[in-house]
Amino acid sequence: MGNIGTTELILIIAVLFLFFGAKKIPELAQGLGKGIREFRKASREIQDDNDTETKKIDSKTPEQKG
């Protein structure tokens, strides 16, 4: 991701205020935070499942794999 300067950040915040208003922005940020947390949780669960299955496969002897 490229560098976002102060001017760009201020412009983005101003546009958000214009579109959503000051009262709605905290709600949007909270929803975004919850979504990111859920995504990370799901990603960790998938990674854990993948690691578990890989360990099961790696622990099998060559005779069991065939």
N, CA, C and O atoms as a CHARMM CRD file, in Angstrom:
* protein
*
  264
    1    1 MET  N      0.84500  -1.16400   0.00000 PROA 1      0.00000
    2    1 MET  CA     0.00000   0.00000   0.00000 PROA 1      0.00000
    3    1 MET  C      0.89200   1.22900   0.00000 PROA 1      0.00000
    4    1 MET  O      1.93400   1.24000   0.65600 PROA 1      0.00000
    5    2 GLY  N      0.50700   2.22800  -0.70600 PROA 2      0.00000
    6    2 GLY  CA     1.30300   3.43800  -0.80600 PROA 2      0.00000
    7    2 GLY  C      1.21000   4.28400   0.45500 PROA 2      0.00000
    8    2 GLY  O      0.36800   4.05000   1.32200 PROA 2      0.00000
    9    3 ASN  N      2.06100   5.23800   0.53500 PROA 3      0.00000
   10    3 ASN  CA     2.04900   6.13600   1.68600 PROA 3      0.00000
   11    3 ASN  C      0.89800   7.12400   1.55800 PROA 3      0.00000
   12    3 ASN  O      0.69000   7.72600   0.50400 PROA 3      0.00000
   13    4 ILE  N      0.15600   7.27900   2.64700 PROA 4      0.00000
   14    4 ILE  CA    -0.93100   8.24500   2.66900 PROA 4      0.00000
   15    4 ILE  C     -0.44600   9.43100   3.48400 PROA 4      0.00000
   16    4 ILE  O     -0.10900   9.29700   4.66100 PROA 4      0.00000
   17    5 GLY  N     -0.41600  10.57700   2.85400 PROA 5      0.00000
   18    5 GLY  CA     0.03900  11.78600   3.52500 PROA 5      0.00000
   19    5 GLY  C     -1.05900  12.41200   4.35700 PROA 5      0.00000
   20    5 GLY  O     -2.21100  11.98100   4.32100 PROA 5      0.00000
   21    6 THR  N     -0.69000  13.42300   5.09800 PROA 6      0.00000
   22    6 THR  CA    -1.63600  14.11900   5.97000 PROA 6      0.00000
   23    6 THR  C     -2.76700  14.74600   5.17500 PROA 6      0.00000
   24    6 THR  O     -3.92600  14.67800   5.58300 PROA 6      0.00000
   25    7 THR  N     -2.44200  15.34900   4.05400 PROA 7      0.00000
   26    7 THR  CA    -3.47200  16.00000   3.23900 PROA 7      0.00000
   27    7 THR  C     -4.49500  14.98900   2.74000 PROA 7      0.00000
   28    7 THR  O     -5.69700  15.25000   2.78600 PROA 7      0.00000
   29    8 GLU  N     -4.03200  13.84800   2.26800 PROA 8      0.00000
   30    8 GLU  CA    -4.94900  12.81900   1.77300 PROA 8      0.00000
   31    8 GLU  C     -5.82700  12.28600   2.89300 PROA 8      0.00000
   32    8 GLU  O     -7.01800  12.04700   2.69500 PROA 8      0.00000
   33    9 LEU  N     -5.23900  12.10200   4.06700 PROA 9      0.00000
   34    9 LEU  CA    -5.98900  11.59900   5.20500 PROA 9      0.00000
   35    9 LEU  C     -7.08100  12.58500   5.62000 PROA 9      0.00000
   36    9 LEU  O     -8.21100  12.18300   5.89700 PROA 9      0.00000
   37   10 ILE  N     -6.75000  13.85200   5.66000 PROA 10     0.00000
   38   10 ILE  CA    -7.73500  14.88700   6.00100 PROA 10     0.00000
   39   10 ILE  C     -8.84500  14.92300   4.96600 PROA 10     0.00000
   40   10 ILE  O    -10.01600  15.06000   5.32100 PROA 10     0.00000
   41   11 LEU  N     -8.50000  14.80400   3.70400 PROA 11     0.00000
   42   11 LEU  CA    -9.49600  14.78800   2.64100 PROA 11     0.00000
   43   11 LEU  C    -10.43500  13.58800   2.77800 PROA 11     0.00000
   44   11 LEU  O    -11.64600  13.72800   2.60500 PROA 11     0.00000
   45   12 ILE  N     -9.89900  12.43700   3.07900 PROA 12     0.00000
   46   12 ILE  CA   -10.72000  11.23000   3.25300 PROA 12     0.00000
   47   12 ILE  C    -11.67800  11.40800   4.42000 PROA 12     0.00000
   48   12 ILE  O    -12.85700  11.07000   4.31700 PROA 12     0.00000
   49   13 ILE  N    -11.17500  11.93700   5.53100 PROA 13     0.00000
   50   13 ILE  CA   -12.02800  12.16600   6.69900 PROA 13     0.00000
   51   13 ILE  C    -13.13000  13.17600   6.38300 PROA 13     0.00000
   52   13 ILE  O    -14.27600  12.99400   6.79400 PROA 13     0.00000
   53   14 ALA  N    -12.79100  14.22600   5.66200 PROA 14     0.00000
   54   14 ALA  CA   -13.79400  15.23300   5.29100 PROA 14     0.00000
   55   14 ALA  C    -14.89100  14.62500   4.42500 PROA 14     0.00000
   56   14 ALA  O    -16.07000  14.91500   4.62600 PROA 14     0.00000
   57   15 VAL  N    -14.51900  13.79800   3.47800 PROA 15     0.00000
   58   15 VAL  CA   -15.51000  13.15000   2.60500 PROA 15     0.00000
   59   15 VAL  C    -16.40100  12.22000   3.42100 PROA 15     0.00000
   60   15 VAL  O    -17.60900  12.15900   3.19200 PROA 15     0.00000
   61   16 LEU  N    -15.81400  11.49500   4.37200 PROA 16     0.00000
   62   16 LEU  CA   -16.61800  10.62000   5.23000 PROA 16     0.00000
   63   16 LEU  C    -17.64000  11.42300   6.02900 PROA 16     0.00000
   64   16 LEU  O    -18.79800  11.02000   6.14300 PROA 16     0.00000
   65   17 PHE  N    -17.21000  12.56100   6.58400 PROA 17     0.00000
   66   17 PHE  CA   -18.14100  13.40800   7.32600 PROA 17     0.00000
   67   17 PHE  C    -19.26500  13.89900   6.43000 PROA 17     0.00000
   68   17 PHE  O    -20.41900  13.94600   6.85400 PROA 17     0.00000
   69   18 LEU  N    -18.94100  14.26800   5.19400 PROA 18     0.00000
   70   18 LEU  CA   -19.97600  14.75300   4.28000 PROA 18     0.00000
   71   18 LEU  C    -20.99000  13.66700   3.93800 PROA 18     0.00000
   72   18 LEU  O    -22.19400  13.92100   3.90000 PROA 18     0.00000
   73   19 PHE  N    -20.49400  12.45300   3.68800 PROA 19     0.00000
   74   19 PHE  CA   -21.39500  11.37000   3.29200 PROA 19     0.00000
   75   19 PHE  C    -22.20700  10.80400   4.44700 PROA 19     0.00000
   76   19 PHE  O    -23.40100  10.53900   4.29800 PROA 19     0.00000
   77   20 PHE  N    -21.57100  10.61700   5.59100 PROA 20     0.00000
   78   20 PHE  CA   -22.22700   9.88200   6.66600 PROA 20     0.00000
   79   20 PHE  C    -22.61300  10.72600   7.87300 PROA 20     0.00000
   80   20 PHE  O    -23.47800  10.31700   8.64600 PROA 20     0.00000
   81   21 GLY  N    -22.01300  11.86400   8.05500 PROA 21     0.00000
   82   21 GLY  CA   -22.30100  12.68100   9.22900 PROA 21     0.00000
   83   21 GLY  C    -21.49700  12.22300  10.43200 PROA 21     0.00000
   84   21 GLY  O    -21.01800  11.09000  10.47900 PROA 21     0.00000
   85   22 ALA  N    -21.35600  13.10200  11.39100 PROA 22     0.00000
   86   22 ALA  CA   -20.50900  12.83900  12.54700 PROA 22     0.00000
   87   22 ALA  C    -21.06200  11.72800  13.44500 PROA 22     0.00000
   88   22 ALA  O    -20.28900  11.01600  14.08500 PROA 22     0.00000
   89   23 LYS  N    -22.37400  11.57400  13.49900 PROA 23     0.00000
   90   23 LYS  CA   -22.96900  10.56100  14.37800 PROA 23     0.00000
   91   23 LYS  C    -22.81200   9.14600  13.83000 PROA 23     0.00000
   92   23 LYS  O    -22.72800   8.18900  14.60000 PROA 23     0.00000
   93   24 LYS  N    -22.77200   9.01200  12.54400 PROA 24     0.00000
   94   24 LYS  CA   -22.74700   7.68500  11.93200 PROA 24     0.00000
   95   24 LYS  C    -21.33600   7.09000  11.85100 PROA 24     0.00000
   96   24 LYS  O    -21.18600   5.86900  11.80700 PROA 24     0.00000
   97   25 ILE  N    -20.32100   7.92400  11.83100 PROA 25     0.00000
   98   25 ILE  CA   -18.94500   7.43900  11.64500 PROA 25     0.00000
   99   25 ILE  C    -18.49500   6.49400  12.76100 PROA 25     0.00000
  100   25 ILE  O    -17.88200   5.47400  12.44800 PROA 25     0.00000
  101   26 PRO  N    -18.76400   6.77300  14.05700 PROA 26     0.00000
  102   26 PRO  CA   -18.35900   5.80300  15.08700 PROA 26     0.00000
  103   26 PRO  C    -19.02200   4.43800  14.90700 PROA 26     0.00000
  104   26 PRO  O    -18.40200   3.40400  15.15700 PROA 26     0.00000
  105   27 GLU  N    -20.27700   4.43900  14.47400 PROA 27     0.00000
  106   27 GLU  CA   -20.96900   3.17400  14.22400 PROA 27     0.00000
  107   27 GLU  C    -20.29600   2.40900  13.08100 PROA 27     0.00000
  108   27 GLU  O    -20.10200   1.19600  13.16300 PROA 27     0.00000
  109   28 LEU  N    -19.94600   3.12800  12.02500 PROA 28     0.00000
  110   28 LEU  CA   -19.27700   2.48800  10.89200 PROA 28     0.00000
  111   28 LEU  C    -17.91800   1.92500  11.30800 PROA 28     0.00000
  112   28 LEU  O    -17.55400   0.81700  10.91400 PROA 28     0.00000
  113   29 ALA  N    -17.17200   2.68700  12.10100 PROA 29     0.00000
  114   29 ALA  CA   -15.85700   2.23300  12.55400 PROA 29     0.00000
  115   29 ALA  C    -15.99100   1.00200  13.44800 PROA 29     0.00000
  116   29 ALA  O    -15.18600   0.07500  13.35500 PROA 29     0.00000
  117   30 GLN  N    -16.99000   0.99100  14.29800 PROA 30     0.00000
  118   30 GLN  CA   -17.21100  -0.15000  15.17500 PROA 30     0.00000
  119   30 GLN  C    -17.57100  -1.39200  14.35800 PROA 30     0.00000
  120   30 GLN  O    -17.07600  -2.48500  14.63000 PROA 30     0.00000
  121   31 GLY  N    -18.42300  -1.22000  13.37300 PROA 31     0.00000
  122   31 GLY  CA   -18.78000  -2.34100  12.50000 PROA 31     0.00000
  123   31 GLY  C    -17.59000  -2.85300  11.72300 PROA 31     0.00000
  124   31 GLY  O    -17.42400  -4.06200  11.55600 PROA 31     0.00000
  125   32 LEU  N    -16.76700  -1.94900  11.25200 PROA 32     0.00000
  126   32 LEU  CA   -15.56200  -2.34000  10.52900 PROA 32     0.00000
  127   32 LEU  C    -14.61500  -3.11400  11.43700 PROA 32     0.00000
  128   32 LEU  O    -14.03900  -4.12200  11.02800 PROA 32     0.00000
  129   33 GLY  N    -14.45600  -2.64100  12.67000 PROA 33     0.00000
  130   33 GLY  CA   -13.59900  -3.32900  13.63200 PROA 33     0.00000
  131   33 GLY  C    -14.08700  -4.73900  13.92100 PROA 33     0.00000
  132   33 GLY  O    -13.29300  -5.67900  13.97900 PROA 33     0.00000
  133   34 LYS  N    -15.39500  -4.88500  14.10100 PROA 34     0.00000
  134   34 LYS  CA   -15.96900  -6.21000  14.34600 PROA 34     0.00000
  135   34 LYS  C    -15.74400  -7.12700  13.14700 PROA 34     0.00000
  136   34 LYS  O    -15.42600  -8.30600  13.30700 PROA 34     0.00000
  137   35 GLY  N    -15.91200  -6.58200  11.96100 PROA 35     0.00000
  138   35 GLY  CA   -15.70000  -7.37900  10.75400 PROA 35     0.00000
  139   35 GLY  C    -14.26200  -7.85000  10.62300 PROA 35     0.00000
  140   35 GLY  O    -14.00900  -8.99600  10.25100 PROA 35     0.00000
  141   36 ILE  N    -13.32900  -6.97400  10.92700 PROA 36     0.00000
  142   36 ILE  CA   -11.90600  -7.33900  10.85800 PROA 36     0.00000
  143   36 ILE  C    -11.58800  -8.41300  11.89100 PROA 36     0.00000
  144   36 ILE  O    -10.85800  -9.36000  11.59700 PROA 36     0.00000
  145   37 ARG  N    -12.13500  -8.27100  13.10900 PROA 37     0.00000
  146   37 ARG  CA   -11.90100  -9.28300  14.15000 PROA 37     0.00000
  147   37 ARG  C    -12.44300 -10.64200  13.73300 PROA 37     0.00000
  148   37 ARG  O    -11.77500 -11.65900  13.91600 PROA 37     0.00000
  149   38 GLU  N    -13.64600 -10.66600  13.17500 PROA 38     0.00000
  150   38 GLU  CA   -14.24400 -11.91900  12.72400 PROA 38     0.00000
  151   38 GLU  C    -13.41300 -12.55500  11.60500 PROA 38     0.00000
  152   38 GLU  O    -13.21600 -13.77000  11.57500 PROA 38     0.00000
  153   39 PHE  N    -12.93300 -11.71700  10.69300 PROA 39     0.00000
  154   39 PHE  CA   -12.11700 -12.22200   9.59600 PROA 39     0.00000
  155   39 PHE  C    -10.83000 -12.84000  10.12800 PROA 39     0.00000
  156   39 PHE  O    -10.43300 -13.92100   9.69300 PROA 39     0.00000
  157   40 ARG  N    -10.17600 -12.15700  11.06800 PROA 40     0.00000
  158   40 ARG  CA    -8.93600 -12.69100  11.65100 PROA 40     0.00000
  159   40 ARG  C     -9.19400 -13.98500  12.39900 PROA 40     0.00000
  160   40 ARG  O     -8.40000 -14.92200  12.31600 PROA 40     0.00000
  161   41 LYS  N    -10.30300 -14.04300  13.13300 PROA 41     0.00000
  162   41 LYS  CA   -10.64900 -15.25600  13.87500 PROA 41     0.00000
  163   41 LYS  C    -10.85400 -16.42300  12.91200 PROA 41     0.00000
  164   41 LYS  O    -10.34400 -17.52000  13.14200 PROA 41     0.00000
  165   42 ALA  N    -11.59200 -16.18900  11.85000 PROA 42     0.00000
  166   42 ALA  CA   -11.84000 -17.24100  10.86200 PROA 42     0.00000
  167   42 ALA  C    -10.53500 -17.66500  10.19200 PROA 42     0.00000
  168   42 ALA  O    -10.32500 -18.85100   9.94000 PROA 42     0.00000
  169   43 SER  N     -9.67000 -16.71500   9.90600 PROA 43     0.00000
  170   43 SER  CA    -8.38500 -17.03100   9.28900 PROA 43     0.00000
  171   43 SER  C     -7.54200 -17.90000  10.20400 PROA 43     0.00000
  172   43 SER  O     -6.91800 -18.86100   9.75500 PROA 43     0.00000
  173   44 ARG  N     -7.52400 -17.56000  11.49100 PROA 44     0.00000
  174   44 ARG  CA    -6.75800 -18.36200  12.46100 PROA 44     0.00000
  175   44 ARG  C     -7.31700 -19.76900  12.55500 PROA 44     0.00000
  176   44 ARG  O     -6.55600 -20.73500  12.61400 PROA 44     0.00000
  177   45 GLU  N     -8.64300 -19.89900  12.57100 PROA 45     0.00000
  178   45 GLU  CA    -9.26100 -21.21900  12.65600 PROA 45     0.00000
  179   45 GLU  C     -8.91100 -22.07200  11.44300 PROA 45     0.00000
  180   45 GLU  O     -8.60900 -23.25800  11.57400 PROA 45     0.00000
  181   46 ILE  N     -8.95100 -21.46700  10.27800 PROA 46     0.00000
  182   46 ILE  CA    -8.59800 -22.20300   9.06100 PROA 46     0.00000
  183   46 ILE  C     -7.13200 -22.61900   9.09800 PROA 46     0.00000
  184   46 ILE  O     -6.79300 -23.74700   8.74100 PROA 46     0.00000
  185   47 GLN  N     -6.26600 -21.71000   9.53000 PROA 47     0.00000
  186   47 GLN  CA    -4.83400 -22.02900   9.62400 PROA 47     0.00000
  187   47 GLN  C     -4.59800 -23.14700  10.63500 PROA 47     0.00000
  188   47 GLN  O     -3.80400 -24.05300  10.38200 PROA 47     0.00000
  189   48 ASP  N     -5.28500 -23.09000  11.78200 PROA 48     0.00000
  190   48 ASP  CA    -5.14300 -24.13700  12.79200 PROA 48     0.00000
  191   48 ASP  C     -5.60500 -25.48800  12.25000 PROA 48     0.00000
  192   48 ASP  O     -4.94100 -26.50400  12.46000 PROA 48     0.00000
  193   49 ASP  N     -6.74000 -25.50000  11.55500 PROA 49     0.00000
  194   49 ASP  CA    -7.23100 -26.74400  10.95800 PROA 49     0.00000
  195   49 ASP  C     -6.23800 -27.28700   9.93600 PROA 49     0.00000
  196   49 ASP  O     -5.97700 -28.48900   9.88200 PROA 49     0.00000
  197   50 ASN  N     -5.69400 -26.39200   9.13600 PROA 50     0.00000
  198   50 ASN  CA    -4.72300 -26.78700   8.11900 PROA 50     0.00000
  199   50 ASN  C     -3.47300 -27.37100   8.77800 PROA 50     0.00000
  200   50 ASN  O     -2.96100 -28.39800   8.33300 PROA 50     0.00000
  201   51 ASP  N     -2.98200 -26.72400   9.83400 PROA 51     0.00000
  202   51 ASP  CA    -1.80300 -27.21000  10.54600 PROA 51     0.00000
  203   51 ASP  C     -2.05700 -28.57700  11.16600 PROA 51     0.00000
  204   51 ASP  O     -1.19100 -29.45100  11.12500 PROA 51     0.00000
  205   52 THR  N     -3.24700 -28.76500  11.74300 PROA 52     0.00000
  206   52 THR  CA    -3.60300 -30.04000  12.35400 PROA 52     0.00000
  207   52 THR  C     -3.60400 -31.15100  11.31600 PROA 52     0.00000
  208   52 THR  O     -3.04500 -32.22200  11.55000 PROA 52     0.00000
  209   53 GLU  N     -4.22700 -30.90300  10.17500 PROA 53     0.00000
  210   53 GLU  CA    -4.28200 -31.91500   9.12200 PROA 53     0.00000
  211   53 GLU  C     -2.88200 -32.21700   8.57400 PROA 53     0.00000
  212   53 GLU  O     -2.56400 -33.37200   8.28900 PROA 53     0.00000
  213   54 THR  N     -2.05900 -31.19500   8.42800 PROA 54     0.00000
  214   54 THR  CA    -0.69700 -31.39700   7.93600 PROA 54     0.00000
  215   54 THR  C      0.09500 -32.26100   8.91000 PROA 54     0.00000
  216   54 THR  O      0.84300 -33.14200   8.48700 PROA 54     0.00000
  217   55 LYS  N     -0.06200 -32.01700  10.20800 PROA 55     0.00000
  218   55 LYS  CA     0.63900 -32.82000  11.21600 PROA 55     0.00000
  219   55 LYS  C      0.16900 -34.26800  11.17000 PROA 55     0.00000
  220   55 LYS  O      0.97600 -35.18400  11.32500 PROA 55     0.00000
  221   56 LYS  N     -1.14200 -34.48900  10.95600 PROA 56     0.00000
  222   56 LYS  CA    -1.66300 -35.85300  10.85900 PROA 56     0.00000
  223   56 LYS  C     -1.04000 -36.57700   9.67400 PROA 56     0.00000
  224   56 LYS  O     -0.62800 -37.73200   9.78800 PROA 56     0.00000
  225   57 ILE  N     -0.97400 -35.89600   8.54300 PROA 57     0.00000
  226   57 ILE  CA    -0.40600 -36.50300   7.33500 PROA 57     0.00000
  227   57 ILE  C      1.08100 -36.77000   7.52000 PROA 57     0.00000
  228   57 ILE  O      1.56900 -37.83300   7.13400 PROA 57     0.00000
  229   58 ASP  N      1.80800 -35.82500   8.10500 PROA 58     0.00000
  230   58 ASP  CA     3.25000 -35.97300   8.30400 PROA 58     0.00000
  231   58 ASP  C      3.58700 -37.05700   9.30300 PROA 58     0.00000
  232   58 ASP  O      4.66300 -37.65000   9.22600 PROA 58     0.00000
  233   59 SER  N      2.67700 -37.33500  10.25700 PROA 59     0.00000
  234   59 SER  CA     2.96800 -38.33900  11.28600 PROA 59     0.00000
  235   59 SER  C      2.73300 -39.75800  10.78600 PROA 59     0.00000
  236   59 SER  O      3.16600 -40.71100  11.43400 PROA 59     0.00000
  237   60 LYS  N      2.06900 -39.92100   9.66900 PROA 60     0.00000
  238   60 LYS  CA     1.83300 -41.25800   9.11700 PROA 60     0.00000
  239   60 LYS  C      3.13800 -41.82100   8.54700 PROA 60     0.00000
  240   60 LYS  O      3.97100 -41.09100   8.01000 PROA 60     0.00000
  241   61 THR  N      3.28700 -43.12900   8.68100 PROA 61     0.00000
  242   61 THR  CA     4.46400 -43.79500   8.10400 PROA 61     0.00000
  243   61 THR  C      4.24000 -43.95800   6.61100 PROA 61     0.00000
  244   61 THR  O      3.10300 -43.87800   6.14800 PROA 61     0.00000
  245   62 PRO  N      5.30300 -44.18600   5.84900 PROA 62     0.00000
  246   62 PRO  CA     5.12700 -44.34600   4.40100 PROA 62     0.00000
  247   62 PRO  C      4.15000 -45.45400   4.02100 PROA 62     0.00000
  248   62 PRO  O      3.47100 -45.34700   3.00000 PROA 62     0.00000
  249   63 GLU  N      4.06600 -46.51200   4.82000 PROA 63     0.00000
  250   63 GLU  CA     3.12800 -47.60900   4.51800 PROA 63     0.00000
  251   63 GLU  C      1.67800 -47.13600   4.67300 PROA 63     0.00000
  252   63 GLU  O      0.79800 -47.56200   3.92300 PROA 63     0.00000
  253   64 GLN  N      1.43600 -46.26100   5.64200 PROA 64     0.00000
  254   64 GLN  CA     0.08400 -45.76400   5.88600 PROA 64     0.00000
  255   64 GLN  C     -0.36100 -44.76300   4.83300 PROA 64     0.00000
  256   64 GLN  O     -1.55400 -44.64000   4.55500 PROA 64     0.00000
  257   65 LYS  N      0.60300 -44.04100   4.24000 PROA 65     0.00000
  258   65 LYS  CA     0.25800 -43.02000   3.24500 PROA 65     0.00000
  259   65 LYS  C     -0.26100 -43.62200   1.96000 PROA 65     0.00000
  260   65 LYS  O     -1.11700 -43.03000   1.30200 PROA 65     0.00000
  261   66 GLY  N      0.24400 -44.80000   1.58500 PROA 66     0.00000
  262   66 GLY  CA    -0.08000 -45.41900   0.31100 PROA 66     0.00000
  263   66 GLY  C     -1.45000 -45.90700   0.24800 PROA 66     0.00000
  264   66 GLY  O     -1.86400 -46.45500  -0.77400 PROA 66     0.00000
